[in-house]
Amino acid sequence: MLISRKTREKEDRYRLLTQVCSLLYTIKKMVAFGKYLQRKQIEEWRGYYINYKMMKKKVKQYAEQIQGGSQHPRHVLKDFSRMLDTQIEKTVLFMLEQQGLLAGRLATLRETHDAVLEQPDISKIVELRESYRDVGRDLLQLLVFVELNAIGLRKILKKFDKRFGYRFADYYVKTRADHPYSQLQQVFKHVGVGAVVGAISRNLHELQEHEGSFYSIYDQPVLPLQDPVVEAIKTAVDKLTNSTSFLNFLAQHALIMQDDLQTPSEDTVDERTYHYNSLLLNLGNTFLYMVNTYIIVPTADDYSMSLGAAATVCGVVIGSMAVAQVFSSVYFSAWSNKSYFKPLVFSSIALFIGNLMYALAYDANSIFLLLLGRLCCGLGSARAVNRRYISDCVPLRIRMQASAGFVSASALGMACGPALAGLLQIKFKIYKLTFNQSTLPGWVMAVAWLFYLVWLCISFKEPLRDTEEQEGSNPNETTSMTDREENSTAVEEGLRKPLLITSGLKLEDEDEEDCDESEESAEDSRRPANSFGDAYRLLTPSVKVQLLIYFMLKYAMEILLSESSVVTSYYFGWTTSSVAIFLACLGLTVLPINILVGSYISNMFEDRQILLTSEIIVFIGILFSFNLFVPYTVPQYVISGLVMFVAAEVLEGVNLSLLSRVMSSRLSKGTYNGGLLSTEAGTLARVVADATITLGGYLGRNHLLNATLLPSLVICIGSIVATCCTYNSLY
């Protein structure tokens, strides 16, 4: 009896999975979406699907009207928005009506349910369970209805943007989804679906054969055996769930590039091959590298002077790591096309050797060895690999959280570096080796990277490439499977690929005669850039402005951080511990500021508004940092520095958020991707800033502050002007 029941449930599971996933596998075929939509429509619901064909013709009419001068672009945008609102309202109201009908059926079944529980009858229980499953199947059908309409909406928005060169899709979705009376909220948050799922799940659980059990689903939130219907519904609901605003903001802050055509329903990462420890190792690499970068900042000037150089040579000492990173980012990005483990091993070894040379430079009395050690550390910068691993090897379901973890690890490392330097205020000797505040950062980081290397070799698991997966399959085993087992496996694989409102499935447009010849083919639009020249040609004015802004904010932040020890010791007589506390406090503001912006400010204002406001505040912070009054006070320096740093942090998050949207989809993959371009822009800014500090030192320490702030002010003004010129294209 038990085997028979399990067999029936397995058969039922197979039928359900087939029903839900047939859409995903059929839709992979390169067919015209308009015809596909008509073929997949439920006859009784035909009038409630979006009219994709009509909207497509409208877009074509708009293009002809604008070219002929009979319509102004603003009127077209208004008319197109109104048409979309009407179509979405029609679909959403029907969805709510169907949810109400499902709720009514559940209420009726509940009356029968109570009667059956009072006088148990096996045949009636089986019949009642099947009735609940029928409701579940209809709910799944409704979710497929939502998915089809969502694909049509995404496609028509993308077609509109391609035809007119706008970024209207992001603007439209953001303004509608965040509005309190939004129709899209019904889709994004699947309002009401949770209640229906809960009712089906709870009632089916009550009807299971658990005599003597007084627990409900609320007492056991994680059930070992789920009814196939409930399992399928919960999976479908998860696929329609968007991540929170804060996680989305942090992910864009990390600039983990994703192809605009790739979505959960095309996720190629198999969750069974995903390795959690490998992700932790990548985040650990990010954290340690940021600690390594900033741990020397409070003591770099003292170390330089102890080796016979000027205090302002600290700019070269700090910046030499960034110089090497300019080149290492490229080869690490290319290396990650073939392996992730080997680049991380090389990174750990390079950083271990670099820190060892940095620490030994004191006893060798060699500024050359000191700089060589920092260059070697820069050659070990694997941030391109860390970003690439998250983008390529982490399932889309948790990629947002992983991206947020990348930003958090960077912020924590930035705060821990100076704080750790402040704790290393001790001095002793072992044999002929000196351990003091200047050398201890090198020794500590060398030991840390050695331990990391051991952990890496033990725990990291190299993800399989597509070719490896194909080579590793057993042909005999495959051919021995029955057709039914093959279909079942394929269907269950398909169910893991989420149904999402922004599905980016590769569908051809309507009939061939309606296709736009100006649009590049799907293959060309997804082909990655093969060189820096190729990548540069893909940069639109909006992208160039965002990269300029990123350069500006990184330049301003590097000037503030790198010269802090020299400036504060000259004007205020601060010790290394005081500088370390100041820098650690600045670093600790990163996450709270991102939480504030990601959870609240970004929901109240457009990104471009936050961008321009942040630039102006950075300008004000730089302006008030100038030494124009005598004496130069601690409150003036601390407050102006804090204002500039916090505004730059806000600006960085919004800047990278906009950059990820205005950048070509061809820059979402390959060696020369968007993440590499932003890394190169930021690293170059740090190199120029540290060189500016060293050159400014020739004017004397009394002129260093103003000499380094002046270029920051000029670049900031230039970025504000450039933002105003491209403001209308920033969506």
Secondary structure, DSSP 4 states (H G I P E B T S, - for coil): -HHHHHHHHHHHHHHHHHHHHHHHHHTTS--BHHHHHHHHS-GGGGGGS--HHHHHHHHHHHHHHHHHTSS-HHHHHHHHHHHHHHHHHHHHHHHHHHHHHHHHHHHHHHHHHHHHHHS--HHHHHHHHHHHHHHHHHHHHHHHHHHHHHHHHHHHHHHHHHHHT--HHHHHHHHHHTSTT-SHHHHHS-TTHHHHHHHHHHHHHHTSS-TT----TTT-SS-SS--HHHHHHHHHHHHTPPPPHHHHHHHHHHT----TT--GGG----TTT--HHHHHHHHHHHHHHHHHHHTTGGGHHHHHHHTT--GGGHHHHHHHHHHHHHHHHHHHHHHTTT-SHHHHHHHHHHHHHHHHHHHHHHHHT-HHHHHHHHHHHHHT--HHHHHHHHHHHS-HHHHHHHHHHHHHHHHHHHHHHHHHHHH----EEETTEEESTTTHHHHHHHHHHHHHHHHHHHH--PPPPHHHHHHTS-HHHHHTS-HHHHHHHHHHHHHTS---TT-----B-SSGGGS-TTSPPHHHHTPPP-SHHHHHHT--HHHHHHHHHHHHHHHHHHHHHHTHHHHHHHHT---HHHHHHHHHHHHHTHHHHHHHIIIIIHHHS-HHHHHHHHHHHHHHHHHHHS--SSSPPHHHHHHHHHHHHHHHHHHHHHHHHHHHHHS-GGGGSSSS-HHHHHHHHHHHHHHHHHHHHHHHGGG-HHHHHHHHHHHHHHHHHHHHHHHHHTGGG--
